[in-house]
């Protein structure tokens, strides 16, 4: 009887905990009706273009959990603060074309006079509770106060390491427009964002943002969800077609034929920003392995590759710096890497790659 009481109290506690606003909201009403009309939504959830199991063949959740908790030697973290630079982003020359990486998948760009921000996480953690999945020391030099006004904010999907509740609340006065996938704005509206400032899109749509810029929404191979229910919002990548250059913003994705399709339709790209970390053979269909990242860049017809999704959080079974080492080896003599220090301002004119591998 005591066991049943304790178990019931535990379950009730979890349910109450998950009622907090930071967990977001599920699509409903007109938004849900629109989602149901999407060709990418079937049987109550969004689907990838190709079959995409959460775990690879001959892998079980028991194996994954065991490795996570009992093979911690594979998950080494930095022993000292990571090198970083802090630039004055509030007083940029409007003629500069730059990118500033904040670690993991967060980065700022100024391109042809417009400012962009992707998947910002400045809260110091990437989970519902602050004491887990904490950012490595040295990776949180910037705050939202250090950012200029943002013309367009890209949100690739609603996972905690890409859509951060605390960061979004603080960014609200600075962001003019948000571009994201179907369903994700349900979270944003709950958090007080005006629906008129949100471009909620399906895959393969074009958004004319003026002054010679077009944003194309594109597929990715991943999943979504902030709570117990998965795939109620759409994950995606983006093509930023600016007047003087073209940039691919990859979000999270396993390798798939969509990269070649995007390359054929929108390439070549002056820069492809692709995830290179948090991979493992256990879940290789939703996060690319290092050699697949280089292949994806080739499929996209990219002239340069910027590897992200590493160097801030420990979310996989590899050491913190393994991704950049492996991608450096895989990319050798195949494609120039753009691999700046966290916080470093790097020019992204369509010229030879700059920045240093750290």
C-alpha positions in Angstrom: 0.0 0.0 0.0 2.8 2.4 0.9 4.5 1.6 -2.4 1.3 2.4 -4.3 0.9 5.7 -2.4 4.6 6.7 -3.0 4.3 5.8 -6.7 1.1 7.7 -7.1 2.6 10.8 -5.4 5.7 10.6 -7.7 3.5 10.4 -10.8 1.3 13.3 -9.6 4.5 15.3 -8.9 5.7 14.8 -12.5 2.3 15.8 -13.9 2.2 18.9 -11.8 5.8 19.8 -12.7 5.1 19.4 -16.4 2.3 22.0 -16.3 4.8 24.8 -16.2 4.9 27.2 -19.1 8.4 26.2 -20.1 7.1 22.9 -21.4 5.1 24.8 -23.9 1.8 23.8 -25.5 0.4 21.4 -28.0 -1.1 22.7 -31.2 -4.9 23.1 -31.0 -7.8 24.8 -32.7 -7.1 26.4 -36.1 -3.4 25.6 -35.9 -4.1 21.9 -35.4 -6.5 21.9 -38.3 -3.9 23.5 -40.5 -1.3 20.9 -39.4 -3.6 18.1 -40.3 -3.6 19.3 -43.9 0.2 19.0 -44.1 1.5 16.1 -46.3 4.1 15.6 -43.7 1.6 14.9 -40.9 0.0 11.4 -40.7 -1.8 9.5 -37.9 -1.5 12.3 -35.4 2.2 13.2 -35.8 4.7 14.6 -38.2 6.8 12.1 -40.2 10.2 12.2 -41.8 10.6 11.7 -45.5 12.1 8.3 -45.0 11.6 5.7 -42.2 13.5 7.0 -39.2 13.5 4.9 -36.0 14.6 6.6 -32.8 17.1 3.8 -32.2 19.2 1.9 -34.7 18.8 -1.9 -35.3 19.9 -4.2 -32.4 19.8 -1.3 -29.9 17.4 -1.0 -27.0 16.6 1.8 -24.6 18.1 -0.4 -21.8 21.4 -0.4 -23.7 21.4 3.3 -24.2 20.5 4.1 -20.5 23.2 1.6 -19.3 25.8 3.3 -21.5 24.8 6.7 -20.4 25.1 6.1 -16.7 27.8 3.4 -16.5 30.2 4.4 -19.4 30.8 8.0 -18.2 34.5 7.7 -19.3 33.3 8.2 -22.9 31.6 11.5 -21.9 34.6 13.5 -20.8 34.0 17.2 -20.3 36.4 20.2 -20.4 38.7 20.3 -17.4 39.0 24.1 -17.6 37.0 27.0 -19.1 36.8 26.8 -22.9 38.5 29.5 -24.9 36.1 32.2 -26.0 36.0 35.8 -27.3 33.5 38.4 -26.6 32.8 40.9 -29.4 30.8 44.1 -29.4 27.8 43.1 -31.4 25.8 46.1 -30.4 28.0 48.4 -32.6 28.6 46.3 -35.7 29.3 48.1 -39.0 26.1 47.4 -41.0 28.3 46.6 -44.0 30.0 43.7 -42.2 29.0 40.2 -43.2 29.8 38.1 -40.1 28.8 35.0 -38.1 29.3 34.6 -34.3 28.9 31.1 -32.9 27.8 30.8 -29.2 28.5 27.1 -28.9 26.2 24.2 -29.7 23.6 25.3 -32.4 23.3 29.0 -31.4 24.7 31.6 -33.7 24.2 35.2 -34.8 24.7 36.4 -38.4 24.7 39.8 -40.0 24.3 39.3 -43.8 23.8 42.1 -46.4 22.6 44.5 -43.7 20.1 42.2 -42.0 20.6 40.4 -38.6 19.7 36.8 -37.9 19.8 34.5 -34.9 19.4 30.7 -34.8 18.3 28.4 -32.0 19.6 30.7 -29.1 20.2 29.1 -25.7 21.7 31.5 -23.1 20.2 30.1 -19.9 23.2 27.9 -19.0 21.4 24.7 -19.3 19.5 22.6 -21.9 16.8 20.8 -19.9 13.7 21.4 -17.8 15.8 21.6 -14.6 18.8 23.8 -14.2 21.1 21.3 -12.5 21.2 18.9 -15.4 22.7 19.4 -18.9 24.6 22.4 -17.8 26.7 24.5 -20.3 30.4 24.0 -20.2 32.3 26.8 -18.4 33.4 29.5 -20.8 30.5 29.0 -23.2 28.1 31.5 -21.7 30.1 34.7 -22.1 27.2 36.3 -24.0 23.8 37.1 -22.8 20.7 38.4 -24.6 21.8 41.9 -23.5 24.8 41.6 -25.8 22.7 41.1 -28.9 21.5 43.8 -31.2 18.0 44.0 -32.6 17.3 40.8 -34.5 15.5 41.0 -37.8 14.8 37.3 -38.1 15.0 34.5 -35.5 15.2 30.9 -36.8 13.9 28.1 -34.6 14.7 24.7 -36.2 12.7 22.6 -33.7 11.4 22.6 -30.1 14.0 20.5 -28.3 15.4 22.1 -25.1 18.8 22.6 -26.6 17.4 24.6 -29.5 14.3 26.4 -28.0 15.1 27.8 -24.6 12.2 29.2 -22.5 14.3 31.7 -20.5 16.2 33.0 -23.5 13.1 33.5 -25.5 11.4 35.6 -22.8 14.4 37.8 -22.6 14.7 38.1 -26.4 11.1 39.1 -26.9 11.7 42.9 -27.1 14.6 42.5 -29.5 13.1 40.1 -32.2 11.1 41.5 -35.1 10.2 38.2 -36.8 10.4 34.5 -36.1 10.5 31.8 -38.7 9.8 28.2 -37.6 7.9 25.0 -38.4 4.3 24.1 -38.0 3.3 23.6 -34.4 6.2 25.2 -32.7 4.4 28.6 -32.4 2.0 27.0 -30.0 4.8 27.3 -27.4 5.6 30.8 -28.5 2.0 32.1 -28.1 1.8 30.6 -24.7 5.0 32.5 -23.8 3.4 35.8 -24.9 4.7 36.2 -28.5 2.3 37.9 -30.9 1.3 35.5 -33.7 1.6 38.3 -36.2 5.4 38.2 -35.8 5.7 34.5 -36.5 6.1 32.8 -39.9 4.8 29.3 -39.2 5.7 27.1 -42.2 5.7 23.6 -43.6 8.7 22.2 -45.5 9.4 23.5 -49.0 7.9 27.0 -48.7 9.4 30.3 -49.8 9.3 33.5 -47.7 10.2 36.8 -49.3 11.6 38.9 -46.5 12.4 41.9 -48.8 15.5 43.7 -50.1 16.5 40.7 -52.3 16.3 38.1 -49.5 14.3 34.9 -49.6 14.1 32.2 -46.9 13.2 28.7 -48.0 12.0 26.2 -45.4 13.5 22.7 -46.0 13.3 19.2 -44.6 15.4 17.6 -41.9 15.5 14.1 -40.5 14.8 14.3 -36.8 11.9 14.5 -34.3 10.4 17.0 -31.9 8.9 17.3 -28.4 9.4 19.0 -25.1 7.4 16.6 -22.9 5.9 13.1 -23.2 4.4 13.6 -26.6 6.6 13.5 -29.7 6.4 14.9 -33.2 3.5 17.4 -32.7 5.6 20.2 -34.1 7.7 20.1 -37.3 11.5 20.1 -37.3 13.2 21.8 -40.3 16.2 23.3 -41.9 16.5 26.7 -43.7 18.0 28.1 -46.8 18.9 31.8 -46.5 19.2 33.3 -50.0 20.7 36.7 -49.5 21.7 39.2 -52.3 25.4 38.3 -52.2 25.5 34.8 -50.8 23.5 31.6 -50.0 23.7 29.9 -46.6 22.2 26.6 -45.4 21.1 26.4 -41.8 20.8 22.7 -41.0 19.3 22.4 -37.6 19.4 18.7 -36.3 19.3 15.9 -38.8 20.3 12.4 -39.5 21.8 11.8 -43.0 19.3 11.3 -45.8 18.5 12.0 -49.4 17.0 15.4 -48.5 20.5 16.9 -48.5 21.0 16.1 -52.2 17.5 17.3 -53.0 18.2 20.6 -51.3 21.5 20.9 -53.0 20.0 20.3 -56.4 17.2 22.8 -55.8 19.0 25.6 -54.0 22.7 25.0 -54.2 25.5 25.7 -54.4 25.9 27.2 -51.0 28.6 29.6 -49.9 28.3 28.1 -46.4 26.6 25.0 -44.9 26.0 25.0 -41.1 25.6 21.4 -40.1 25.4 19.5 -36.8 28.5 17.4 -36.1 28.0 16.4 -32.4 25.8 14.4 -30.1 26.0 11.5 -32.5 26.1 7.8 -31.7 25.6 4.5 -33.5 22.7 3.9 -31.2 20.7 6.8 -32.7 22.5 7.3 -36.1 19.3 8.0 -38.0 18.5 11.2 -36.1 22.0 12.6 -35.7 24.7 12.4 -38.4 28.0 10.6 -37.8 31.1 12.7 -38.7 31.7 11.2 -42.1 28.0 11.7 -43.0 28.3 15.4 -42.2 31.0 15.8 -44.9 28.9 13.8 -47.3 25.9 16.0 -46.5 28.0 19.2 -47.2 29.0 17.6 -50.6 25.4 16.8 -51.4 24.4 20.4 -50.6 27.2 21.6 -53.0 28.6 23.7 -50.2 31.8 25.6 -50.6 32.5 25.8 -46.9 31.3 23.8 -43.9 30.7 25.1 -40.4 30.2 22.3 -37.8 28.0 23.1 -34.9 26.0 21.2 -32.2 29.1 20.6 -30.1 31.3 22.3 -27.5 28.6 23.4 -25.0 26.5 20.5 -23.7 27.1 16.8 -23.1 24.2 15.0 -24.7 25.9 11.9 -26.1 28.4 9.2 -25.3 31.5 10.9 -26.9 34.0 13.2 -25.3 33.3 16.9 -25.6 35.9 17.6 -28.3 35.6 14.4 -30.3 33.2 15.8 -32.9 35.5 18.6 -34.1 38.5 16.3 -34.2 36.6 13.7 -36.3 35.1 16.3 -38.6 38.5 17.9 -39.1 39.8 14.5 -40.2 36.8 13.6 -42.4 36.8 17.0 -44.1 40.6 17.1 -44.8 41.2 17.9 -48.5 37.5 17.7 -49.2 36.0 20.9 -48.0 37.3 24.0 -46.1 36.1 24.2 -42.5 34.9 27.4 -40.8 35.6 26.6 -37.1 35.8 29.7 -35.0 36.4 30.0 -31.3 33.1 30.5 -29.3 32.1 34.1 -29.6 34.6 35.0 -32.4 33.4 37.3 -35.1 34.2 35.7 -38.5 33.7 37.2 -41.9 31.3 35.1 -44.1 31.8 36.9 -47.5 31.9 34.3 -50.3 35.7 34.0 -50.1 38.1 31.4 -48.7 37.2 30.1 -45.3 38.5 32.1 -42.3 38.7 31.4 -38.6 40.9 28.9 -36.8 40.3 25.3 -35.8 40.3 25.2 -32.0 
